[in-house]
Amino acid sequence: MNILVIGSGGREHTLAWKIHQSKHCENLYVAPGNAGTATIATNVAVSASDFNAIAGIIGEKNISLVVVGPEDPLVNGLRDFLMERSDLADDLLIVGPGKTGAMLEGSKDFSKKFLNKYNIPTARSKTFTPFEIEEALAYISTKTPPVVLKADGLAAGKGVIIAPGHEQAKEAMKEMLLGKKFGDASSKVLIEDYLEGIEVSIFVLTDGKSYILLPEAKDYKRIGDGDIGPNTGGMGAVTPVPFADVVFLEKVENRIIKPTIEGLQKENIPYIGFIFIGLMSVNGEPYVIEYNVRMGDPESQAVLPRIKTDFVELLVATANGTLSTINVEFDTEAAVTVVLASEGYPNSYDKGHPITGLDNTIEGLVFHAGTVNKEGAIQTNGGRVLAVTGRGPDVAAAQEKAYLSLENITWKGMQYRKDIGNDILSMT
């Protein structure tokens, strides 16, 4: 079958890489893709936000399956748009929820109300608008620091501020609500209780009725070693996570996943695709930090290599509602992913630096994100540029393979964390 992946980041390269391995994949296209996807698929110079052009490619290339990687086109209704197009095949398969389902990520306020309505454990919160700034500042004074502030809308993984004290929280709230620090995303801001614990990312693939629980992962959001500095889109990931044992995952399924699927059904929200649940383990009890309506990045680069079952068969079963008929197998190997980023990220950074050493990466997997091929040379084209994944029988071996594999890769100003997986190793 002919398959189209939407997006241009590391997650999309990983999705394309996994799809490319399937016996069912005849022709693979990525819109718009990057220098990495170009080595295994045909890149199409179409933006993920240009819905008309995407529909044109689907018709022109006789696409049977569309896999939407990033959240923006989902939140903006790409699925709904394609399903309403009379010129596209009635049997077009799409992996990714419609606009209403995508509100789980598109609005923190929406998702928090959903969580509370269906008694899914989460931190207490209250939402404020710019017209309620005085009430918001007064409410901050009642909270025990640190204070968590969350932009309601999409902010590229950077819309959360954890303020150590009341004054910092109040200044941040003014910057977000009045100063539009995150643009329209912070037109509403949630003030949330701080949860003390360890984060874990849970991934579910669902056809709206049945679901498959994929391998869990832990990501590393801050730019600096030891979890210091500003939040990023993610600087690395590890799977498996030792504390996410059978007992913990049983709690997750019973208290979070099942009520989420059932809640969507009760709300008459058809949901077909990935649900990424960011959790906090507080003394062994899971609490939802956030929903995402797609796979994670860089968690995809660690999790997807562990799937042994034909990936296209999983995606097709998801899209046509037959996921309950699939027996899925996972590799027991560990995986550690390290993100290589541009100097200055997550703030301003330069593009266009030549990357060397990509052909000398030992046995690690290299997934491209912010890259472009210009005149035969691969150059940086984003903040997070590459992700290198090492695999091994345990986290220690996978970590060693990841760092060994990135030793020869370089460009001007390249930065990466040196401690991805160290906290996991200290648990074992």
N, C-alpha and C positions, 0 to 999 in steps of 0.2 A: 504494500500500500504506500501511497505518497503521504508524507507527514510534514507538517509545518510547526516549528517551534517559534513562539513569539518572545523576543527579548534579546539582550546583547551582553549580559553579564556572565559571571562565573557560574551561576546556577543554570543558565541556559546552555552554556558549553557542556556542563555536566549532564543535563537532560539529553542533549543531542548526542553526546558520547555514549550514553546508555542506550538510547533508542537505536543508534547506528549498529549496535551489537546484535540486534534482533533479526531473526530470519524473516520477519514480516515486513521489515523496512526495505522498500524498493528505492524510493527517492526521498531524500531528506532536505528540507529547506529551513533556513533560519532567518527571521526578519527582526532587526537588521543584522544580527550576529556580530562576530568580532574576528580577530585574526586566528583564533583557535578553532572556532566553528567552521571557518573556511577550509580547514584541512580534512574535515569529515563530512561536510554538507555544502550545499550551495547557499551562500549568503544572498539575501534579497534586500536591496537598498530601500527598505520601507520602514518607517518609524512605527513603533509599537502603539503610538497614539493615532495613527492615520488609519481609521477603521475602513474607509472606502478602499484604500489601496490594499489593505489586508484582504478584503473580500475579493478584490480583483485578482490577487495572487492565488487565492483558493480556487477560483474558477479557472484561471489560466493554467495552473499546474495540476488540476484535477486532484486536489487534496481531499483525503478521506478522514484524516485525524488532525486536529489542531490542539496543541499543548501550549497553554498560556503561562509563561514563566513569571513575570513581575506582577505586582499588585495594582499598579496604576490603571492599566487597561481593564482589569477586572472591576475595580471600583467605579470606573467610568462607563461600564456597561458593554464591553466588547462581546461577551457571550450573547446578550440580549439582541444586540445589533445584528450579529451573524445569523441568529435563529430567525430573525424577522425578514431576512433577505430572500425574496422569492426566486432570485436567480441562482441561489446556491442549492445544492442537493439536500433533499429532505433528510437523508440519512447521514449527513455530516456529523462526525463525532467531535465533541469539544470537551477537553479536560480543563475545568476552571469554572467557578460558580458565576451566577448571574449577579447583577448589580445589587440586588437586595441582600443576597447571601454575603457578598463582598463587604457589606457594611460592618461585618464582624471585625474587619481590619480598618475599613475606611473611617469609622467613627468610634473612638474610645468610649464615648458616652453611650452610643448604641450598644456596644458589646457589654459594657458594665450593667446596663439595664437588663440585657438578656441573661447575663450571669446571675444577677440577683433574682430575676423572675423564676429561674429554674433551679434555684438553691445550689448553684455551683460555687464551691469555695473560692473566694477572692478577697482582696483587701478592701476595706471600707473606703468610699470616696465620695466626693461632692463636686459637681460641675458648675463652673462660673463663666459668664460672658463679660465683655468689656463694660457693660452697664452695671455690673455687679462687683466692680473692682474693690470698693470699700468693704463689702461683705466678704470678699475673698481674702483680703488682707486681715480682717478680723478673725476669719476662720483659721488662717495660718497660725495665729497666736494661740489657738486652742490645741494645736497639734504638738505631739512630742517629737522633737527632731531625731534623725533627719526627716525632711519633708519631701515627698515625691510630687513633682509637677509633671503632667502629661498633656502635650498638645492633643486635641481631639482628633485631628485629621492626619493624613499621611505626611511624614517629615523625613523620609529616607532613613529610618532607623535612628534618627538623632533628636527626636522630639521629646525625650525624657530628661528631666533635670532632677538630680537628687541633691537638695540643698542641705548643708550640714547644720544650719541654724535658721532662726526665724527671720532675721534681717536679710540673709542671702535669699531665702525663699520669697520674701516680699519683693525684693528687687527683681528676681527672676520672673515672678508673676507679672510685674509691671512691664518687663521687657516682652513677655510672651503675649499678654492680652492687649496692652496699649501700644507697644512698640512693634507688634507683629513680627517677633523674632523668627517665627517659622511660617510667616505669610498667613494665608487663609487657614492653614492647619491649626494655628493657635487662636482662631476666632472664638473658640471655647477651650478652656483648660480644666483638667481634672486635678484636684488635690487629693492625694491618696495616702493612706497609711503605709508606712515603710515596713516591709516584711524582712526579717532577718533570717537568712538561710542560704541555700545553695541553689543556683538556677539549673534547670534542665529543659531541653527542647524536645517536645514530643510531636511526632509526625503521624498523621492519619490520612489514609486514602479512602474516600467514601463515594459510593454511588447514590447517596441520599438515604439508603436503607441499611445496607451492610457496610462494614468498614474493615480495613486492614491496618494494624498497628505496625509501623515501620520502626527500624532501629532508632533508639533515642540518641541524643548528642548533647554536648555542652559547648556553648560558644563563648567567645571572649570579646566583649564589646569595646573595652577601652583601648586607647591607642598604645599605652605604655606597659612595659613589664611590671608585674605586680598589681595590675589593674589600676593604673593611675592615668590621669589625663582625661580628655573629653571622650564621650561616646562616639563610636564609629558605626559603620554598617556591619562590623564584625571582622576581627583580626585573626580568627582561627577557630577550629572546632575539633572535638574529640568524640569518638564513639568506640566502644560502649562506655556508659557511665556507671561506676561501681555501686553507688548508692541507689540507683534505679533498679533494684532487685525485683524478684517476683512479687513480694509483698507490696512494695511501693507501686509497681505498675498495675497491680490488681486494684489498689485504691484509685489510681488514675482512671482506669477503665470504668469502674463503678460510679465514681463520684463526679467525673468530668466528661469523659468521652461519650458514654452512653446518654447521659442527660443532655449533652450538646446535640447529638444526632436526633434524639427524641424531641428536643426543644425546637429544632429547625423544622421538623415534620409538623409539630403542633402549630407553628407559626405559618405553615403553608409556604415554606421557603425551600424550593428544590435546590439541593446542594450537591454538585458533582465536581469532585476535585480533591485537592489537598487541604487539610486543616493542620496548621502548625500552631501548637499550643505552647506558649512560653510559660513555664511553671516555676514556682519557688517551693523547694522542699523545706518546710519549717518544722524542725524536729521530727522529720519523717512523714509529715503530713503535706499533701500537695495543694497548692493554691495557684489559681490562674493569674498570671501577670498580664497576659495579652493573648489575643487570637491573631493569627495571620492566615491569609486565605490562599497561600501558595507555599512551596518549599522554601526552606531557609537558604541564605547565602551568608556564610560559607558552609553551613551544615550539609547542604546537598553534596558538596565535594567530598565529605567524609561518609555520609549515609548511603548514597546511591551506589557506590562501588560494592557495598555489602549485599545488595539484592542479587540473588542467584536466579530467580525466576525470570523468564522472558519479560522484559519491561514493557514492550508494546502490548503483550497479552494482558498485563495488568491494567494498562491505560485504556485499552479497548473495553475490557470488562467494566471498568469504572464508568466510562462514557455511555455504555449501552445498558447499564443496570444489572449486570450479571456477576458482580464481584464476589458474591457468595459461592460461586462455582469454582473459584480459583484457589489452589493450594500454593501458598507463597513460601519460598525458602530463602533464608538469609545466611550469609557467610559468618562464621564465628570469629573471623579476624577482626582485630582492632584497626582503626584508622585515625590518623592525626593529620589535620590540615593546617598549614601555615599560610597566611595571606601576606603577599609582598605588595607594599603600597608606595605611592609617590611621596616625596619629601613635601611636608606641609599638610598633608591629609590628616585629619578630616576638614581642615580649613582650606585656604587657597593653595593651589599647586600648579606646577608647569606640566605641559604635555609635550609630546614629540621627542622624547629621549630614546635613542636606540637601545634595544635590549639584547644582551649577548649571553651566551651559555645555555640557550634553551635546548640544544642538542646534546647536552652533557649533564643529564639530570639523574644519573645512576638508574634506579628502578622506581622512582617516584612518579606519580601522575601529576601532570601540569595542566591546570585548567586556566584558561584565559578569561579575563573580565574586561579591564580597561586597556585593550590593545587594538592596534590597527596595523595593517600591512601597507606600507607606502613604498612603492618602487622596489619591491622585493625585500624590504627591511621591516622587521617588526618593531613598532615603537609604542611608547606609553600613550594612552589616550583616556586616562581616567585616574581617580583617586586610588581605588583598589585595582591593581593591575593584573596580578596573577595569584593563583592559589596552588600550593604544592602539597600533595597528599602522599603520606607514607603509610604502608600497610604492613602488619606483622602479627604474630601470634598473640601479642599483648600490647598494651599502650606504650610500654617502654621501647619495644622493638619498632613499633610504628613511628614513634617520635624520633628515634634515631634515624630511621630511613627518610623521614620528611626533611629533617635538617641537613642530612648528608646530601640529599637530592637538590637542595636549593643553593648549595655552596658555590656553584659555578655560575649562577644566574646573577646578572648585575646590570644596573643602569645608573645614571647620575642621580644621586639622592635617594636611592632605594632604602626603604625602612621596613622592618618587620619585628614582631615580638619574639624574644628568645626563650620564652617560658611557657609556650602553649603545651598543655598537658602536665605541667609540673604539679599542679594542685591535685590532679587525678592520681598521679603516682604516689603522692603523699597519703592518699586514702587507702592504698593497697598494701 
